[in-house]
Each structure stands twice: as structure tokens, then as C-alpha cells.
Amino acid sequence: MIIGIVGLPQSGKTTLFNAVCGARQETGGFTAAGEVHRGIVKVPDDRIDVLTEIYKPKKITHAEIEWMDVAGFTGETSDRNKVDSELPTAVREADALAHVVRAFEDDNLPHPKGSVDAMRDIRALEDELIFSGLVLAEKRMEKIERRLKVVKDDKVEKEKAVIDKCLEQLNADKPLRDLDFSDDEMKTIRGFQFLSIKPKLVVINIGEDQLSKRDEVEAEFASIADAPHCMVEIVSAKVQMELGELDPDDRKMFMDDLGITESAFDRLIRKSYKLLGLISFLTGGEKEVHAWTIKAGMTAQKSAGVIHKDFEKGFIKAEVIPYDKLAEVMSEAEAKKRGWMRLEGKEYIVKDGDVIIFRFNV
């Protein structure tokens, strides 16, 4: 999973990146337009700790998320001839966008638009995403129409219908993520990597003095959270970065003083999984305990392929123990003895926290 951190200048993108990745990137600007900072972090999962106690493995592997801190968005891109070069290409790799929006006041860090207005900035960057998609769709439509003047092609006709659907939405200044696309339609447009179709986590970046009003701030952005494939999280990126620099004891004391019960990092991870419709299943043994990330609704056979394609091709059965049952007795043998291990076929829908042993033959 790749999350692209985007936002207008001076919004706190790099501060958030440093907070979630434990990085030390300089804040306040990039050395080059389109520069990208990348960091890979392990997904916290208490279930891994429990399975480690049960299996005593030689290796432990957490699920991972790659975060990208992407420069280049200004909320002002309007030149059709330059939009491809002005917007960073790396952000198209992202599975979802984390849009950092400034809601804090700081006299030493003037807002580039002259005032702090979170709703205005949310709309400005959304407009930039929509405009980039509109230009892309229009260029593709021109090629499609030239092609159809030469020869009738059912495949191209189908693509034209999907691009028409996209153009209607984008010309109405609405993001593509608001639309419902069939699997075939998504396959048709996947290669275009439209930015406004990506799920979006709007990160409202508040100051330390606003932490006590976090719930009130969140209520202000309820309409954003209600939009399709969009969620909102309230954080103080500066505070979270400072927390990450403390040792565990001091961190807990600081969090208690500020009334912070859960790190923003944990909340961002949880919401990112929910936004993308992801879950984790687990495998355990003497060699390794491993968390595997999959799309919710995946079958046992497809999930086996996440580990290795041979597992999927030669799938026979999945031996499944619900995590909570295994954690209750802290023994795979005891879980089997109590009848908590089930044999499931290839169409079984894997659930979050399933501990699975795949049986296969190649």
C-alpha cells in the first residue's frame, strides 16, 4: 500500500511525513520541484506480538505501508499545456492520497494564500486533481475519436463510453471517486491513473492549542467525511513529530499531559486500511510470523496467491483458526483439540485476523 501525502505549501506535509515515518526531512520546502520523500513503516499489530509468543519464530514480519511526501501542488494549476509537467508524476503511484490541510495559525509561517481557510484549501487542491484528470481525459478522447473515424472498433467504443462518463463528471467540477464504476470500467481507465479517483484521507493539521477542541474541529468537516471514498482525521503533525522523538516513558507522560489517548499514526493507519478496504490475515510457525494485507472480500485461494503464486495455483485447503480463539488458549494444538480449526475451500472469504495454514500441491 502506498499513501501519497499531498497538500498546499506550508500545510505541514513534511512534518506529517516525519511524524509517521520517524524521518528527519527538513520542513518548510523542497530543494527541487516534484521532489519526493519516501518512507516505509511497519503497521502496528498487537496480534503479531501474541503470535510471536505462541510460535517463538525466528523471523517476524509486519505488514508495511509506504508513505510519499510529494511536492508540487499549489492549488493554482490552470495551464492545460503545463499540467502534466507541473504536477508530480510520482503521486500517480499512490493507492490513496493523504491531503494535509492547514488549520493552525503561526505568525512565523505565513499562509501562502494570506489567511488560514481549511475549506478553501481543500477545494483548491481538489480542483487541481479534477483539472489534471479533465486534461488527460480530453486528450484521450481526441485520440479515440480519430481512431473511430478510421475503423469501427467495439473495444474503443467501450472505452469511449467510459471516458465520456469521466468527462461529464470532471466538467461538473466533481471528483471521479464520487462515481460508481464497474470492474470492467475500472479496468479500462486504470492505466490513466486519474488523481481524483483515488480514495482521499483529509488530514486537518491543527496546532497544539487546538488539541482540546479536536472533536469540534472534526464536526466542522463532517460534510467532507460523508463524501464517497473520503475520510477525515484531525492531527497536530508538529506535536506528533515531537512525540516520535521522545523515549516511550516521556512520550506517555507528554501524551497524558495533552490528553492524547492514541497516537495519530495509529489512527492514520487504521483509517487508511478502512479507506482502501483492506484487512490482514496472519500466518505463524517456527520459521516466521507474518501479517499479510489483502482486499476485504478476497477468497482463500486468491489470498494464498499473496504469499506465493504457487500457493494459489496448487491450492487444496486452508486450515483456519480465528485469532481470538487462538489467543484465548495460546496454543495451536489446543485450538485444534477444541475444534476451533476449520478446513475451508478455495471460495472461503478470508476474515480480518484469520490465522491460516495453506495446503497446496504444485
N, C-alpha and C positions, 0 to 999 in steps of 0.2 A: 504494500500500500504506500502510495506517495501522496503527501499533502503539500500543496503549494501555498506558501504564506505570501499573500499579496496585500496591497494597500497603498494609499497615497503617501507622499513624502511626510516624514515626521509623525507617522502614526504609531510607531513602536514595533514595526515588523521584526527588525533585527533583535530588539530587546526580547520579544517573544521567542524568537528562534534560539537565542542564547539560553532562555529560561527552560525550554523544553529539551534542548539538546546538550545542555551543560557546556555550551561553547563559549568562546571569548571573542567573538567577532566585534569589531569596533562599531559602535552605534552612531547614527547621525548622517550616514551617507555611504555610497559605494564608490570604489575607485574607478569603475567603468560602467557605462550604461549596459543594462542587460546582464550584469554580473550575478552569479547565483552562488549562494552558500548552501551547502548540503550537509545533512547530519542524519545518522541512523541511530534510533533509540530502541531499547528493548521495552516491550509492553509489560507493565507490571501485572502480575497474575499470582495471587496467593495460592492458587491451585497447584502451580508449579512447585512451590515450596513443600506442599503436603505430599505430592507425588515423589519428590526428592527424598523425603523422609521414609516413604514406603519402599522405594526401589533401590535407594543408595546407588544411583547411577554414576558412571564415570564422566558423563557429559550432560550438561543442562542447556537447553536451547529455548529461549523465549521467542515469541512472535516479535516481529520488528516493524517499525514504521520509518520511512524516510521522509524527512522534512526538508523543503526547499524554501529558502528565503530569496524571493525574486524581486529584483529592481526593475523599474521601467514604467510603471503605471503612474499616470499623472491626473487622470480624470478629465483630460483635455484633448485627447487624440481625436482629430476630426478630418485629417487629410487622407482620402481614400488611397492615394498613391504611396503613402508612407506608413500606413497602419501595420503592415507586415514587418517592417523594419523597426518600428518604434516599440512594438510590444515584444516582450521577451519570448523567444521560441520555447525555452525550457519549461515554461508553465504548462504547455500543452501535454507534457508527460504526466501531469498530476492526475490522480484519480478523483481528488476533491480539492476545493480551494478553501483556505482559511483566510477570510478577509478581515484584516486588522483595522479597526476604526477608532480614531482618536476621540475620546470623550473627556480627557483630562486637560486642565489648564496649566500652563507653565510659561511665565513671563520670559524665561531664559530660552525658550524654544518656541518661537513664533509659528503659528499655523500658516502654511504657505498660502492659504486662501483668506487669511486675515482674521478669521474667527473660528471657534470650535463649534461645529454643527454636524453631529454624527449622521443624522438622517440625510443631509445634503451630500455628505461624503459617500455614504452607502449607495445613493443613487448615481453619483458621478462615476464611481468605478463600475457599477452595473451597466451604465450607458456605454462605457468603454468596451466591456465584454460583448455587449449586444452589437455595437458598431463593427467590431472586428469580425464577428460572425456574419453580419449583413454583407460586408465587402466580400468575404470568402464565398458566401452562397451566390451572390450576384455573378462573380467571376465564373463559378462552376456552371451556373445556369446558361451563361453565354456559350460555353463550350458544348453543353448539352443541346441547345437549340441549333447550333451549327451542325452538330452531328446528325440530328434528326432531319435536317433539310436534305442530307445526302442519302440516308438509308433509314428504313424503319427498323427499329431495334427494341424489342419488348423490355429488355433489361434496362436500357437507357430510359425508356418511357416510365418505368417504375421508379428509377432514380429521380426523374423529373418531378414526379408526383410528391416525393419526399422533400425535395428541395423547395418546391412550391409551398409546402406546408411550413417549412422553416422560414421562408421569406415572408409569408403572411404574418407569422409571429414576430419576427425581428423588425419588420416595418411598422408594427404596432408598438415598438419600444418595449417588448416583453422578452424575458429570457427563455431559452429553449427548455430549461429544466422544468418550466411550468406545464409543458405539453406531455401527453402520454404517447409514447412511440412503441410500436410492436417490435418484437425481436427482429423481424426482417428489416424493418425501417432502421433500427439501431445499427444493424449490420451494414446497411447501405451508407450511413453517414459517419460511421465510426472513424474512418480514415481522415475525416476533415478535422477532428479534434476541436469542435466548436467549444469555446471557453464558457459561454453562457449555459451550456447543457450540463456542466459539471456541478455536482452537489456542492453546496456552499455552507460553511460554518462561519457565521459573522461573529467575530471576536471583538466585543466592545471593551476597549482598553481604558480603564479608569485610573484615577490617582489614588494614592494611599488614603487620602482624606475622604474618599467616596466609598471605601470598603464597607462601612456600616450601613450604607444605603444600597447595597448590591441588589436586593430584591426590588427596590423601587426602580432602579435603573433597568433591570430586566423587564419589568412591566411596561416600560416605555417602548420597548422593541418587540412587544408581543405580536404585532402585525407582521413583522419580518419572520419571526419564528413559525408563524402559521402558513407561510408560503410553501409550496411543494419543494421537497428535497432541499430544505433550508433549515438551519438551526442557529440558535444564538447562545453564546457563552460570554459571561462577564468576568473579566480578569483585570488585575493590575500587573502588567508584564514586568514593570520595574521591581515591584515587590517580589514577584515570583523569581526573578533573576537573582535578587539578593538572597532569597531563601535558599536557592540552589548552591550558594557559595558558603553556607553555614554547615557545621557538623550537625549530625542528627539531633543531639540534645538541645543545642542552641536553636535549631530550626523549630523544634516542637514548642519551645518556650516563646519564640517570636510569633509563631502561628497562634498560640493561645492568647498572647497579648493583643493581637489584631483581630481575634475572633474568627480565624480561618480554621475550619474543621477538616477541609480536604484540599489537597494541592490542585491548582488549576491544571497542572499537567495530567493528573488522573482524570479530571472532568473532560479535558480536551480529547484524551484517548477514548474514553467511553462514548462521547458524542460522535467522534469520528467513525467509530465502529457502527454505531446506530445509523448514522447518516448514510453510510455506504452499504448497510445491510449485511454486516459481517459478523461471524461468530468464530469461536475457536473450539476445536476438538483436541484431545490430548493422547499421546502415546507414551508408554512407560515400560521400562525394563532395566536390566543391569547395565546395559551399554549406554542408554540415553533416556532422558525425559524430555519431551518435545511438545511445544504448543504449535498447532497448525491453524492458520487463518483461512477460512473459506466463506463463500457467499451463503447466507441463510437459505435453506431450501435445497441444498445440494444433496444428491444421493450418496449412499455409501460407496458405490463404485467410482463415481466422479471424485469423491473426497480421497479415495485411495490413490487416485492419479496425482493428487497434490504432493504426495510423498514421492511417488515414482510411477512413471507411465506403465511399467511392467505390472505394478500392483493393480492398475485399472484394467489392463488387457487380460490378465490372468485371474481376475477376481473370482473367489469362490464364496467366501462368507466373511462377515465382520462379527467379531466377538466384542460385545458392547457392555460396559458397566457404567451406569450413571455416576458421575463424580461424587455426588453427595453420599451415595451408598458406599462407595469405596472409602471415602474419607471417614465414614462412620465406624468402620471396622479396621481401617488402616492395614488391610491385608487383601491381596488379590485372591489368595487361596480361600480365605474366609468368605469373601464376597461370592465366589463360585459355590462354596458349600451352602450358602444361604439362598442360592438360586437367583442371585442378582445379575449374573452374567447372561446375556441373551445372544442367541445366534440370529443375525439379521442378514437378509439378502441384499442384492445389488440396488433395489429400489427403496431401501430404507432411507428416510430423511434424517440426516445427522443433526443432533441437537447440541446446543452450546454446552460444553463441559463433558460430553461423552468421552470416556476413556476407551480406546478402540485398539484391538489387535486384528489386523487384516490377514486373512488366509487367502493365498493365491497360488497359481501354478502357471508357469510360463514354459 
